[in-house]
Amino acid sequence: MRQIYLDYNASTPIAPPVQAVMAELLDNSFGNPSSLHWAGQPAMQHLTRARAQVARLLGAQDHEIVFTSGGSEANNQVIKGVFFARYPKPVHIITCTTEHPSVLATCAFVERLGARITRLPVDGFGRFDPDDLREAITSDTALITLMHANNETGTLHPIEAGAAIARQHGIPFHTDAAQSVGKLATSVRDLGVDFLSIAGQKIYAPKGIGVLYMRAGQQIESLIHGAGHEQGRRAGTESALLAAALGAACEYISDLEPMDRVRSLRDRFERALTSALGNQAVVNGHPVERLANTLSVSFPGRISQDLLTGLEGIAASAGSACHSGVVELSGVLKAMGVSPHTGMGTIRFSLGRLTSDAEIDEAQERIIDLINRS
C-alpha cells in the first residue's frame, strides 16, 4: 500500500538543497561561531550568510533576525519578553482563541503572573474582527499577538489591518507565521509587524531551528540568559549547521510559483470529496482567505481517529483529540462554532511542494470509498 504524506502543516521533509548544505557542514565548520580562531570563523561565516538569507526572505535587515530553537521558543520569547520587560507595571496582552498552543499556553503563564489577557473571538471562518481588536485595546496594552494563518484550517487573519491598528496606538504587534512563510508573501514591511516567528520544520528545514524577527528598536527581556549571543537577545552557542539549513530552506521556498500547483491540487482534492460525498464532507475555514495547501474536512457523525485508522498509509492530522478514552473537539473548531457531531470527524489534509497528482488521486479515492462504506 502506498504511503501518502499529507501532513505538511505538522512537519515537512528536508528539501534536497537543504540536505546538501547540511552534508557539507557536517564535515567542517564545527567550531564555535564566537571563537576568533581558524575553527570558529568558518562557522561564523555560515551563520552570517544564513541570517542574510532569512532576512532577504522576510524583507528585513540582517540584525533583526534572532535564531531560536523553533517557532514555540520564538513565540515564548516575545510574549514573556514583553511581559518581563514591563513587569511589575500592568501588562495587557491581546491574542485570539484559535492561536497555536505555544501562544495560548504562554499567555496563560504570564496571566498567572499578573498579566491581563484578552482572547478575541473568531467568526465561523476562524477570522478575528479588527473592530473587536480595536475595542479591546487599553492604556495598558503592551502586545498584540495574532497568528498569520491557522495551522488547522489554513484560514488567514487580516494581519495587515490588525498591525495597522496596533501601530496607530503605538503597540508592538507579533504574528506567528510558522504556517504562512513559504506559502504566501510574508514581507514584514508589508505586513507591518514588529515581531514574527518562523519554525524550520514547516519550511523544509530540520526541527530544532527557528527565527524570531524583531524589528529594530524593539526592546524585550531575553528568554534565555547567558553570554551575549544573538546580539544579547538569545544566549546559547549558535548552531551554524541548523542556521545554514534554515537559510538554504528560505532560499528554497522564496519562489512561490510552486504554490500555484499546490493550490490546484488542493482545490481538485476538495472538489472530488465534496462532489462525491455531498453533505458527508464539510470544509472548514475561509473559502478564499486560506493557505493554498490546507484542507480541513469534517465528516459528520464520525470520529477522526477511526477514519485515520481506516486510511492506513495516509498521513494526516485529526481535528479531535482522544484523552483517557474521551474524544474532544479541537479548540479551533469549537471557537468557530462547529458542532461536535460535525467536528469530531475532522481531518486536516495539508499538501506540500513534493505532493504528486498520483498521491492526491489515490487519497481521494480511498477517502471516498471509506466514507461510503462506514
C-alpha beads as a LAMMPS data file, in Angstrom:
LAMMPS data file: protein, C-alpha beads

374 atoms
373 bonds

1 atom types
1 bond types

-500.0 500.0 xlo xhi
-500.0 500.0 ylo yhi
-500.0 500.0 zlo zhi

Masses

1 110.0

Atoms # bond

1 1 1 0.000 0.000 0.000
2 1 1 1.368 3.396 -0.997
3 1 1 2.397 5.721 1.833
4 1 1 0.978 9.191 1.174
5 1 1 2.147 12.158 3.203
6 1 1 -0.499 14.863 3.629
7 1 1 0.650 16.387 6.908
8 1 1 2.948 19.194 5.750
9 1 1 1.462 21.615 8.289
10 1 1 2.837 19.359 11.025
11 1 1 6.297 18.855 9.572
12 1 1 7.925 18.937 6.166
13 1 1 10.605 16.642 4.743
14 1 1 14.044 18.211 4.494
15 1 1 14.461 19.585 0.972
16 1 1 17.358 18.225 -1.162
17 1 1 19.255 21.571 -1.302
18 1 1 18.940 21.829 2.474
19 1 1 20.304 18.313 2.879
20 1 1 23.241 19.238 0.637
21 1 1 24.152 22.223 2.794
22 1 1 23.926 20.158 5.967
23 1 1 26.107 17.401 4.497
24 1 1 28.773 19.968 3.640
25 1 1 28.777 21.472 7.116
26 1 1 28.867 18.113 8.885
27 1 1 32.402 17.654 7.575
28 1 1 33.649 21.074 8.631
29 1 1 32.624 24.310 10.335
30 1 1 32.337 22.536 13.679
31 1 1 33.856 25.407 15.641
32 1 1 32.103 27.827 17.953
33 1 1 30.935 30.797 15.817
34 1 1 32.013 33.160 18.604
35 1 1 35.617 31.921 18.503
36 1 1 38.141 34.043 16.639
37 1 1 40.414 31.163 15.609
38 1 1 40.510 29.134 12.385
39 1 1 37.824 26.663 13.524
40 1 1 35.303 29.257 14.632
41 1 1 35.414 31.766 11.808
42 1 1 34.054 29.474 9.045
43 1 1 31.114 28.675 11.333
44 1 1 30.508 32.398 11.829
45 1 1 30.575 32.929 8.072
46 1 1 27.868 30.292 7.591
47 1 1 25.836 31.827 10.422
48 1 1 26.126 35.296 8.903
49 1 1 25.137 34.040 5.459
50 1 1 22.121 32.215 6.898
51 1 1 20.966 35.326 8.745
52 1 1 21.091 37.273 5.485
53 1 1 19.106 34.565 3.663
54 1 1 16.339 34.658 6.281
55 1 1 16.301 38.451 6.286
56 1 1 16.030 38.536 2.496
57 1 1 13.015 36.217 2.549
58 1 1 11.232 38.425 5.094
59 1 1 12.300 41.762 3.660
60 1 1 14.071 42.503 6.932
61 1 1 17.509 43.683 7.968
62 1 1 20.094 41.076 8.948
63 1 1 20.411 42.350 12.518
64 1 1 16.647 41.952 13.035
65 1 1 16.920 38.144 12.776
66 1 1 17.260 36.144 16.012
67 1 1 17.876 32.411 15.689
68 1 1 15.888 30.238 18.104
69 1 1 15.226 26.530 18.587
70 1 1 11.903 26.810 16.736
71 1 1 8.577 28.571 16.483
72 1 1 7.470 27.740 20.010
73 1 1 10.569 29.320 21.514
74 1 1 10.154 32.389 19.322
75 1 1 6.548 32.781 20.480
76 1 1 7.584 32.308 24.104
77 1 1 10.398 34.800 23.746
78 1 1 8.264 37.667 22.510
79 1 1 5.343 37.146 24.915
80 1 1 7.430 36.560 28.024
81 1 1 9.981 39.117 26.857
82 1 1 7.377 41.871 26.623
83 1 1 5.843 40.896 29.961
84 1 1 9.107 40.846 31.914
85 1 1 10.411 43.990 30.238
86 1 1 7.394 45.869 31.616
87 1 1 6.934 43.995 34.918
88 1 1 5.818 44.995 37.578
89 1 1 3.796 47.588 35.693
90 1 1 0.351 46.424 34.472
91 1 1 0.560 44.347 31.303
92 1 1 -2.350 43.690 28.969
93 1 1 -1.896 41.309 26.028
94 1 1 -4.399 40.717 23.227
95 1 1 -4.465 37.396 21.420
96 1 1 -7.065 35.129 19.817
97 1 1 -8.955 31.994 20.843
98 1 1 -7.591 29.976 17.916
99 1 1 -3.871 30.617 18.364
100 1 1 -1.259 27.873 18.448
101 1 1 -0.798 26.290 21.912
102 1 1 2.660 27.870 22.197
103 1 1 0.937 31.258 22.225
104 1 1 -2.136 30.330 24.262
105 1 1 -0.148 28.456 26.917
106 1 1 2.434 31.244 27.191
107 1 1 -0.309 33.839 27.561
108 1 1 -1.874 31.681 30.278
109 1 1 1.526 31.517 32.021
110 1 1 2.034 35.287 32.171
111 1 1 -1.625 35.633 33.143
112 1 1 -0.841 33.622 36.276
113 1 1 1.944 36.114 36.976
114 1 1 -0.453 39.046 36.798
115 1 1 -0.879 39.912 33.129
116 1 1 -4.363 40.543 31.811
117 1 1 -5.150 38.592 28.650
118 1 1 -7.902 39.363 26.137
119 1 1 -8.691 36.468 23.805
120 1 1 -10.527 37.713 20.735
121 1 1 -13.339 35.540 19.339
122 1 1 -13.457 34.412 15.708
123 1 1 -16.255 34.140 13.170
124 1 1 -17.446 30.923 11.533
125 1 1 -14.471 31.015 9.160
126 1 1 -11.980 31.403 12.009
127 1 1 -11.054 35.082 11.467
128 1 1 -10.882 37.787 14.122
129 1 1 -12.732 41.064 13.587
130 1 1 -10.465 44.161 13.504
131 1 1 -13.237 46.100 15.243
132 1 1 -13.035 43.662 18.181
133 1 1 -9.287 44.245 18.312
134 1 1 -9.732 47.999 18.300
135 1 1 -12.252 47.843 21.149
136 1 1 -10.036 45.553 23.235
137 1 1 -7.092 47.974 23.405
138 1 1 -6.477 49.738 26.721
139 1 1 -3.814 52.072 28.059
140 1 1 -2.023 49.009 29.488
141 1 1 -1.939 47.011 26.250
142 1 1 1.700 46.017 25.798
143 1 1 1.461 43.452 22.991
144 1 1 -0.919 42.159 20.349
145 1 1 -0.121 38.623 19.164
146 1 1 -2.240 37.163 16.354
147 1 1 -1.222 34.321 14.043
148 1 1 -0.961 34.889 10.310
149 1 1 -2.504 31.570 9.244
150 1 1 -4.272 28.986 11.351
151 1 1 -2.465 25.666 11.492
152 1 1 -5.670 23.579 11.473
153 1 1 -7.886 25.264 8.906
154 1 1 -5.392 27.393 6.975
155 1 1 -7.591 30.469 7.486
156 1 1 -5.714 33.750 7.118
157 1 1 -6.228 36.500 9.658
158 1 1 -6.421 40.145 8.478
159 1 1 -2.941 40.751 9.874
160 1 1 -2.247 43.923 7.906
161 1 1 -5.394 45.514 9.362
162 1 1 -4.523 44.340 12.867
163 1 1 -0.959 45.604 12.632
164 1 1 -2.176 48.990 11.361
165 1 1 -4.467 49.323 14.385
166 1 1 -1.586 48.428 16.693
167 1 1 0.642 50.978 15.002
168 1 1 -1.971 53.713 15.462
169 1 1 -1.847 53.053 19.212
170 1 1 1.922 52.544 19.442
171 1 1 1.559 48.897 20.494
172 1 1 4.029 46.195 19.366
173 1 1 2.433 43.593 17.091
174 1 1 3.578 39.966 16.839
175 1 1 2.452 37.316 14.380
176 1 1 3.136 33.599 14.436
177 1 1 3.898 32.981 10.757
178 1 1 5.053 29.383 11.111
179 1 1 2.377 28.187 8.687
180 1 1 2.377 31.050 6.202
181 1 1 6.078 31.523 5.465
182 1 1 6.885 29.828 2.172
183 1 1 3.223 29.535 1.184
184 1 1 2.494 33.210 0.546
185 1 1 4.315 36.531 0.702
186 1 1 5.438 37.400 4.228
187 1 1 7.317 40.687 3.949
188 1 1 7.466 42.136 7.448
189 1 1 7.268 45.630 5.981
190 1 1 4.109 44.867 4.018
191 1 1 2.526 43.076 6.967
192 1 1 3.505 45.926 9.276
193 1 1 4.526 43.643 12.153
194 1 1 7.144 44.235 14.856
195 1 1 7.759 40.561 15.652
196 1 1 7.328 37.430 13.527
197 1 1 8.001 33.763 14.307
198 1 1 9.273 31.036 11.959
199 1 1 9.630 27.276 12.544
200 1 1 12.221 25.428 10.462
201 1 1 10.334 22.144 10.224
202 1 1 7.447 23.891 8.453
203 1 1 9.654 25.131 5.591
204 1 1 11.672 22.035 4.597
205 1 1 14.426 22.575 7.180
206 1 1 15.216 20.365 10.179
207 1 1 13.472 20.517 13.526
208 1 1 15.259 22.431 16.259
209 1 1 15.768 25.717 14.424
210 1 1 13.558 28.774 14.065
211 1 1 13.620 32.542 13.989
212 1 1 12.164 35.475 15.813
213 1 1 12.147 38.566 13.627
214 1 1 12.478 41.585 15.907
215 1 1 12.038 44.995 14.327
216 1 1 14.969 47.321 15.011
217 1 1 14.321 49.403 18.110
218 1 1 12.131 46.854 19.902
219 1 1 13.406 46.004 23.381
220 1 1 12.281 42.875 25.226
221 1 1 13.711 40.771 28.031
222 1 1 15.702 37.715 26.952
223 1 1 14.105 34.312 27.391
224 1 1 17.446 32.505 27.744
225 1 1 20.180 34.251 29.710
226 1 1 23.893 33.645 29.489
227 1 1 26.589 35.012 27.222
228 1 1 25.809 37.709 24.685
229 1 1 24.895 35.577 21.689
230 1 1 22.494 36.877 19.029
231 1 1 23.413 40.454 19.961
232 1 1 22.455 39.736 23.560
233 1 1 18.927 38.651 22.655
234 1 1 19.215 34.862 22.994
235 1 1 22.034 33.171 24.910
236 1 1 23.495 29.851 23.810
237 1 1 26.118 28.862 21.274
238 1 1 24.529 29.087 17.843
239 1 1 24.357 26.031 15.602
240 1 1 25.919 27.018 12.295
241 1 1 24.667 23.698 10.906
242 1 1 20.997 24.329 11.698
243 1 1 21.152 28.015 10.846
244 1 1 22.702 27.240 7.454
245 1 1 19.994 24.647 6.856
246 1 1 17.303 27.225 7.632
247 1 1 18.976 29.760 5.366
248 1 1 19.022 27.268 2.499
249 1 1 15.380 26.436 3.180
250 1 1 14.485 30.131 2.977
251 1 1 16.060 30.293 -0.472
252 1 1 14.240 27.095 -1.464
253 1 1 10.811 28.462 -0.516
254 1 1 11.409 32.015 -1.744
255 1 1 9.943 31.082 -5.144
256 1 1 6.193 30.983 -4.520
257 1 1 5.292 29.787 -8.021
258 1 1 5.155 26.100 -6.955
259 1 1 2.357 27.013 -4.566
260 1 1 0.088 27.626 -7.569
261 1 1 0.379 23.929 -8.408
262 1 1 -0.226 23.027 -4.755
263 1 1 -3.362 25.172 -4.698
264 1 1 -4.659 23.496 -7.861
265 1 1 -4.060 20.084 -6.306
266 1 1 -5.792 21.124 -3.081
267 1 1 -8.785 22.537 -4.969
268 1 1 -9.105 19.383 -7.080
269 1 1 -8.890 17.283 -3.937
270 1 1 -11.584 19.392 -2.258
271 1 1 -13.914 19.246 -5.279
272 1 1 -13.563 15.491 -5.522
273 1 1 -14.513 14.953 -1.890
274 1 1 -17.417 17.404 -1.766
275 1 1 -18.811 16.302 -5.145
276 1 1 -18.729 12.606 -4.306
277 1 1 -19.794 12.862 -0.663
278 1 1 -22.154 15.867 -0.616
279 1 1 -23.125 16.784 2.948
280 1 1 -20.971 13.953 4.245
281 1 1 -17.940 16.225 3.706
282 1 1 -17.932 19.741 5.206
283 1 1 -14.985 22.046 4.503
284 1 1 -13.777 24.229 7.389
285 1 1 -12.089 27.609 7.106
286 1 1 -12.410 30.588 4.822
287 1 1 -13.122 29.646 1.191
288 1 1 -10.736 32.293 -0.196
289 1 1 -8.565 33.684 2.617
290 1 1 -6.910 30.346 3.247
291 1 1 -3.491 28.776 2.781
292 1 1 -3.090 27.199 -0.645
293 1 1 -2.106 23.825 0.779
294 1 1 -4.605 23.268 3.590
295 1 1 -7.880 21.339 3.522
296 1 1 -9.768 20.780 6.774
297 1 1 -12.720 18.483 6.171
298 1 1 -15.343 17.329 8.664
299 1 1 -17.082 14.019 8.075
300 1 1 -20.217 14.401 10.266
301 1 1 -21.155 11.625 12.631
302 1 1 -17.719 10.037 12.535
303 1 1 -14.571 10.074 14.682
304 1 1 -11.406 11.345 13.048
305 1 1 -9.110 8.835 14.752
306 1 1 -11.229 5.960 13.444
307 1 1 -11.100 7.413 9.941
308 1 1 -7.333 7.815 10.035
309 1 1 -7.009 4.206 11.158
310 1 1 -9.113 3.176 8.169
311 1 1 -6.894 5.274 5.896
312 1 1 -3.784 3.267 6.738
313 1 1 -0.755 4.650 4.960
314 1 1 -2.178 8.186 4.586
315 1 1 -0.513 10.613 6.976
316 1 1 -2.861 13.418 8.048
317 1 1 -3.965 15.061 11.303
318 1 1 -7.100 14.582 13.366
319 1 1 -9.310 17.552 14.227
320 1 1 -10.310 15.986 17.526
321 1 1 -8.192 14.579 20.323
322 1 1 -8.612 11.479 22.468
323 1 1 -7.646 11.819 26.138
324 1 1 -8.200 8.885 28.528
325 1 1 -10.764 7.394 26.183
326 1 1 -12.734 10.649 25.827
327 1 1 -12.828 12.284 22.384
328 1 1 -12.720 16.085 22.488
329 1 1 -13.390 18.589 19.733
330 1 1 -10.483 20.768 18.618
331 1 1 -10.419 24.140 20.374
332 1 1 -10.124 25.850 16.974
333 1 1 -13.262 24.201 15.613
334 1 1 -15.092 24.841 18.869
335 1 1 -14.222 28.553 18.687
336 1 1 -15.544 28.614 15.103
337 1 1 -18.885 27.230 16.277
338 1 1 -18.530 23.812 14.630
339 1 1 -20.837 21.313 16.344
340 1 1 -19.379 18.196 17.999
341 1 1 -21.457 15.997 15.662
342 1 1 -19.672 17.541 12.695
343 1 1 -16.311 18.410 14.176
344 1 1 -15.435 15.099 15.804
345 1 1 -14.898 13.641 12.353
346 1 1 -12.499 16.333 11.135
347 1 1 -9.252 15.578 9.322
348 1 1 -6.697 18.148 8.242
349 1 1 -5.010 17.304 4.961
350 1 1 -2.035 19.559 4.228
351 1 1 -0.176 19.307 0.940
352 1 1 3.358 20.373 0.101
353 1 1 5.712 21.124 -2.741
354 1 1 6.535 17.426 -3.078
355 1 1 2.914 16.194 -3.209
356 1 1 2.135 14.480 -6.531
357 1 1 -1.016 14.261 -8.624
358 1 1 -0.974 10.480 -8.252
359 1 1 -0.929 10.756 -4.451
360 1 1 -3.971 13.035 -4.446
361 1 1 -5.817 10.775 -6.907
362 1 1 -5.266 7.760 -4.685
363 1 1 -6.000 9.599 -1.453
364 1 1 -9.352 10.956 -2.620
365 1 1 -10.370 7.558 -3.975
366 1 1 -9.581 5.842 -0.701
367 1 1 -11.300 8.514 1.409
368 1 1 -14.484 8.427 -0.665
369 1 1 -14.549 4.645 -0.519
370 1 1 -14.066 4.640 3.259
371 1 1 -16.839 7.180 3.927
372 1 1 -19.271 5.361 1.664
373 1 1 -18.546 2.080 3.442
374 1 1 -18.642 3.407 7.014

Bonds

1 1 1 2
2 1 2 3
3 1 3 4
4 1 4 5
5 1 5 6
6 1 6 7
7 1 7 8
8 1 8 9
9 1 9 10
10 1 10 11
11 1 11 12
12 1 12 13
13 1 13 14
14 1 14 15
15 1 15 16
16 1 16 17
17 1 17 18
18 1 18 19
19 1 19 20
20 1 20 21
21 1 21 22
22 1 22 23
23 1 23 24
24 1 24 25
25 1 25 26
26 1 26 27
27 1 27 28
28 1 28 29
29 1 29 30
30 1 30 31
31 1 31 32
32 1 32 33
33 1 33 34
34 1 34 35
35 1 35 36
36 1 36 37
37 1 37 38
38 1 38 39
39 1 39 40
40 1 40 41
41 1 41 42
42 1 42 43
43 1 43 44
44 1 44 45
45 1 45 46
46 1 46 47
47 1 47 48
48 1 48 49
49 1 49 50
50 1 50 51
51 1 51 52
52 1 52 53
53 1 53 54
54 1 54 55
55 1 55 56
56 1 56 57
57 1 57 58
58 1 58 59
59 1 59 60
60 1 60 61
61 1 61 62
62 1 62 63
63 1 63 64
64 1 64 65
65 1 65 66
66 1 66 67
67 1 67 68
68 1 68 69
69 1 69 70
70 1 70 71
71 1 71 72
72 1 72 73
73 1 73 74
74 1 74 75
75 1 75 76
76 1 76 77
77 1 77 78
78 1 78 79
79 1 79 80
80 1 80 81
81 1 81 82
82 1 82 83
83 1 83 84
84 1 84 85
85 1 85 86
86 1 86 87
87 1 87 88
88 1 88 89
89 1 89 90
90 1 90 91
91 1 91 92
92 1 92 93
93 1 93 94
94 1 94 95
95 1 95 96
96 1 96 97
97 1 97 98
98 1 98 99
99 1 99 100
100 1 100 101
101 1 101 102
102 1 102 103
103 1 103 104
104 1 104 105
105 1 105 106
106 1 106 107
107 1 107 108
108 1 108 109
109 1 109 110
110 1 110 111
111 1 111 112
112 1 112 113
113 1 113 114
114 1 114 115
115 1 115 116
116 1 116 117
117 1 117 118
118 1 118 119
119 1 119 120
120 1 120 121
121 1 121 122
122 1 122 123
123 1 123 124
124 1 124 125
125 1 125 126
126 1 126 127
127 1 127 128
128 1 128 129
129 1 129 130
130 1 130 131
131 1 131 132
132 1 132 133
133 1 133 134
134 1 134 135
135 1 135 136
136 1 136 137
137 1 137 138
138 1 138 139
139 1 139 140
140 1 140 141
141 1 141 142
142 1 142 143
143 1 143 144
144 1 144 145
145 1 145 146
146 1 146 147
147 1 147 148
148 1 148 149
149 1 149 150
150 1 150 151
151 1 151 152
152 1 152 153
153 1 153 154
154 1 154 155
155 1 155 156
156 1 156 157
157 1 157 158
158 1 158 159
159 1 159 160
160 1 160 161
161 1 161 162
162 1 162 163
163 1 163 164
164 1 164 165
165 1 165 166
166 1 166 167
167 1 167 168
168 1 168 169
169 1 169 170
170 1 170 171
171 1 171 172
172 1 172 173
173 1 173 174
174 1 174 175
175 1 175 176
176 1 176 177
177 1 177 178
178 1 178 179
179 1 179 180
180 1 180 181
181 1 181 182
182 1 182 183
183 1 183 184
184 1 184 185
185 1 185 186
186 1 186 187
187 1 187 188
188 1 188 189
189 1 189 190
190 1 190 191
191 1 191 192
192 1 192 193
193 1 193 194
194 1 194 195
195 1 195 196
196 1 196 197
197 1 197 198
198 1 198 199
199 1 199 200
200 1 200 201
201 1 201 202
202 1 202 203
203 1 203 204
204 1 204 205
205 1 205 206
206 1 206 207
207 1 207 208
208 1 208 209
209 1 209 210
210 1 210 211
211 1 211 212
212 1 212 213
213 1 213 214
214 1 214 215
215 1 215 216
216 1 216 217
217 1 217 218
218 1 218 219
219 1 219 220
220 1 220 221
221 1 221 222
222 1 222 223
223 1 223 224
224 1 224 225
225 1 225 226
226 1 226 227
227 1 227 228
228 1 228 229
229 1 229 230
230 1 230 231
231 1 231 232
232 1 232 233
233 1 233 234
234 1 234 235
235 1 235 236
236 1 236 237
237 1 237 238
238 1 238 239
239 1 239 240
240 1 240 241
241 1 241 242
242 1 242 243
243 1 243 244
244 1 244 245
245 1 245 246
246 1 246 247
247 1 247 248
248 1 248 249
249 1 249 250
250 1 250 251
251 1 251 252
252 1 252 253
253 1 253 254
254 1 254 255
255 1 255 256
256 1 256 257
257 1 257 258
258 1 258 259
259 1 259 260
260 1 260 261
261 1 261 262
262 1 262 263
263 1 263 264
264 1 264 265
265 1 265 266
266 1 266 267
267 1 267 268
268 1 268 269
269 1 269 270
270 1 270 271
271 1 271 272
272 1 272 273
273 1 273 274
274 1 274 275
275 1 275 276
276 1 276 277
277 1 277 278
278 1 278 279
279 1 279 280
280 1 280 281
281 1 281 282
282 1 282 283
283 1 283 284
284 1 284 285
285 1 285 286
286 1 286 287
287 1 287 288
288 1 288 289
289 1 289 290
290 1 290 291
291 1 291 292
292 1 292 293
293 1 293 294
294 1 294 295
295 1 295 296
296 1 296 297
297 1 297 298
298 1 298 299
299 1 299 300
300 1 300 301
301 1 301 302
302 1 302 303
303 1 303 304
304 1 304 305
305 1 305 306
306 1 306 307
307 1 307 308
308 1 308 309
309 1 309 310
310 1 310 311
311 1 311 312
312 1 312 313
313 1 313 314
314 1 314 315
315 1 315 316
316 1 316 317
317 1 317 318
318 1 318 319
319 1 319 320
320 1 320 321
321 1 321 322
322 1 322 323
323 1 323 324
324 1 324 325
325 1 325 326
326 1 326 327
327 1 327 328
328 1 328 329
329 1 329 330
330 1 330 331
331 1 331 332
332 1 332 333
333 1 333 334
334 1 334 335
335 1 335 336
336 1 336 337
337 1 337 338
338 1 338 339
339 1 339 340
340 1 340 341
341 1 341 342
342 1 342 343
343 1 343 344
344 1 344 345
345 1 345 346
346 1 346 347
347 1 347 348
348 1 348 349
349 1 349 350
350 1 350 351
351 1 351 352
352 1 352 353
353 1 353 354
354 1 354 355
355 1 355 356
356 1 356 357
357 1 357 358
358 1 358 359
359 1 359 360
360 1 360 361
361 1 361 362
362 1 362 363
363 1 363 364
364 1 364 365
365 1 365 366
366 1 366 367
367 1 367 368
368 1 368 369
369 1 369 370
370 1 370 371
371 1 371 372
372 1 372 373
373 1 373 374
